[in-house]
């Protein structure tokens, strides 16, 4: 009955408030109590998996970016650089530049116990670009895959967790349809001009994807070589189109040293 469901909902709500009183929620970025933060704003704090207002605003602060390559640009039709580049994706959204607090958050998300951080980044990305992502008509969210051996050593994949979080916020399915069939060297170990060759042919789709539009997700983009190789594999499997979403883009050579 309606009144019974109402009472159940109220009971869950009060129980949740009691838990918060006993164990106040902490911002996964700065580890301060979000409820007691001196600059806590509900829209910023509640949107990013408990991220406090200052952290939410700091991680989401960014410049205008080219919608094709993600480079800093005010041109909504694409910049000069992406007109020359070979890219496999159609459009891309970026949460912020790979620098400062964003860089630290991404690195923490890759370490053991980084689940809450990656969940916060996923939600902040959708909060910032959700309307754009929904307008693209994507049907499935797909993470850039980690090789099985490296995954077994790390125990988790930040891209998988990021894809799951973004998909949940967009009410879309997500799938590990891509597989990294070759254990490539880490991109940050290779000079910029050799990264495309390093990942060329390294990915394949587990099955056909006839006609679907894919949202490809990763934590960091530098040259775009990894995303391009993944996009080519998805399109070879029949994807109608591939768009991309990344937490951060390395805009300078200095920040690219530990990025893809």
Phi, psi and omega in degrees: 000158185298317182293327179293318178296322178298314180296321178297318179296318179295321180296317178297320180297314180292324178296319178297320179294324178295319177298319179296327178290321180283320182230083183304136180296139180253143173294127182291349181267306184257352177066021175264155179294121183294325182291334184255004183295132183296341181236040183277124173243134188300320183294320180282321185286317185281340186287326189255054178054045178086011177292134179289165184305307180300318179293318179299316180291322180293318181287336182263352181292133182199169176267172173292141184231151175295129182287352179266312184247348178082005179283155179300118184193146176265004184273112183283353180258004181110146182264172182296324182296316185284343175289335179269337187280154174263112183233146180267342183266162182268317181213160182215145170240147182229134177289312183194175177287150180278084184198158173055230184295327179294315178301315180297319180295319179296317179295322177294326180294335180278344184272164175305137181083011182272011184299316181293326179293314181293327176296320178295317180295320179299315183289323177295323178297316180290324177300322182281320189239014185303316181298319179295313181298319179293325181291340180285342179072030178291150184249333182216141177260130184231127177277152168294123188280150173262144178299144187302327182290316180292324178295321180294330178284319182279328181088351181197165178234121179298323181294322177298311181295323178295315179298318179297318180293317179294317180299318180298318180291331180265359183057047180236156173283157172230154188212142172271055184288337177269147175228141175271106188274353179225134180282091181283160172292154176298135182299328181286357176266356189241141175303152183309316186285355178253001186287327179296317179294327182297324184252002180298124179074012184277349185238151173211157177271143180288336182205174178290147176231072188283109171088354184279151173259127189252142168255110181271132189236136173212167181278316185225142173235136174243278178278340185085007183296317180294315179299319180297315179298321178293318180298318179298321178294320179293318180290327175295333179273001175107006179299136180290330180189157180227125172250166185228151174221128179228150177292316186217151175238129178280107186271347182229160179301322182297317181282348183278350186298331180241023179245175181284000000 
